[in-house]
């Protein structure tokens, strides 16, 4: 009897421990982790830590909401929202995250994701019907269609390979990983960066081709090769291969062979675009970023929203206008190019009007006021910022806002009035300048500074940006 009681006690204890693992963090511990994520310098690091956090901890929707606020680009917010869904405690509140997406394409993608999850998670009422549905799903799923390696598994494998001390061991493990998984070209390119010798890189690039998920983009691997002889060897190898690209496959269609030079009919997927964005972002100069962006844009069509994200990676105005003009004829929705004026100085915005006229498109003529945060949303924002106690928290919320939505100079000046310290006012005035939609009116922000030293510092900062 004592033994049975002891076994029962162990069973209850085990169940309690399992339940505890699914409990959310306290708000204090969560806030500590959120600040750690927000403190990262780049979006790529923020989303990496955020995903790792979701792997280890169940979260509420409002906590996921708070983490998403630290991410600058809507593509990353959408990526994390999809990733964190499987570990959210209150999934019925998930539609509240829609406010993070201003662009219609991301709003639509988020709606579609939620709709699919609701269908996928809908329980069957009868076992017979469930069996029928399963059979139907099996029949409609194309045979021999591989699944690409997920980011979480890839990152873990990449770290294990990087921990190897010798080139030969790294190459061996990379080949083993390729044997067992279909990988995106961007992932293969990342693995090649772990190798030191040109011969090893070329050997792996050739070896991994049969297990590439999107071989139509295999040209990106050439960028990891420095010698022309190696690049030519890889190019000759690719030219002789049959291309079966699974990345353009659908759930009800079998993969088709697609030549590398066949034009795309729609913009690159968000997942593949994230790879493009990452490759451009890693370049250490505007010239290299422009070269890489042009090269990648040659291989696939992009949307206006994607062009806007790439444009923001350039430091100099000349680089921005050069890429905008280059990408215009490789964009799926050039008629919407007017929204890119927000990323250009006033004198450069005429370029977009000229491009629209060349194609017979209408000049959408987005005014600064139409591009900025709406009056209603801005009023709500002011109340939120004013409700925060700490000056540092107010500044963080204000900076997050301008990262996600451009503001008018008058709006920036109003936010500055919410700060108590002069140094905070100057910091935000400088930070917000590159996001203002009417820089010609920035004098109103200058007037929100009380000290002449602060005003002169802002003048110098603005001059350096031009």
Number of C-alpha atoms within 10 A of each C-alpha: 6 7 8 9 10 10 12 12 11 12 11 11 12 12 10 11 10 11 10 10 12 15 13 16 16 8 10 9 10 17 15 10 17 22 13 13 22 23 12 15 9 12 17 16 15 24 22 15 18 23 19 13 16 18 14 11 17 22 22 19 23 15 17 22 18 16 23 26 18 25 27 20 16 19 19 19 24 22 17 21 24 14 16 21 21 14 17 23 16 13 14 10 12 18 12 11 19 16 9 19 19 12 10 10 12 19 18 13 14 20 14 12 15 17 12 12 14 13 9 9 9 9 9 11 8 8 9 10 11 13 12 11 13 12 11 11 13 11 11 12 14 16 11 8 14 14 12 17 18 12 13 14 9 17 14 11 16 19 12 12 21 18 12 14 9 12 15 12 14 22 21 13 17 22 17 12 19 20 13 10 19 23 23 24 25 21 18 21 20 15 23 24 13 19 20 11 12 14 12 15 23 19 15 19 25 15 14 20 21 15 19 26 23 21 25 24 19 22 17 20 22 20 12 19 21 10 11 10 10 18 18 13 13 20 16 11 13 19 11 8 12 13 21 19 19 22 20 17 14 12 11 11 13 15 20 12 12 15 15 17 10 10 12 13 9 13 17 20 14 17 14 16 18 18 16 20 20 14 19 23 20 11 15 9 12 18 13 14 24 22 14 21 22 16 13 20 19 15 19 21 22 26 21 24 21 19 22 18 16 22 24 13 17 20 13 15 15 13 16 23 20 14 20 23 14 16 21 20 14 19 23 18 16 19 18 18 25 21 18 19 22 22 21 23 18 13 7 15 16 12 16 24 18 14 20 19 12 10 11 10 15 13 16 14 13 15 14 18 14 12 20 21 20 14 11 8 9 16 12 12 17 16 11 13 20 16 11 13 9 11 15 12 12 21 21 14 17 21 18 16 19 21 19 19 16 24 27 24 26 17 19 24 22 14 23 23 14 18 20 10 11 14 13 17 25 24 15 21 28 19 16 21 23 20 22 27 26 21 17 11 13 19 14 15 28 23 12 20 20 12 13 11 11 18 19 12 14 20 14 12 15 16 9 8 11 8
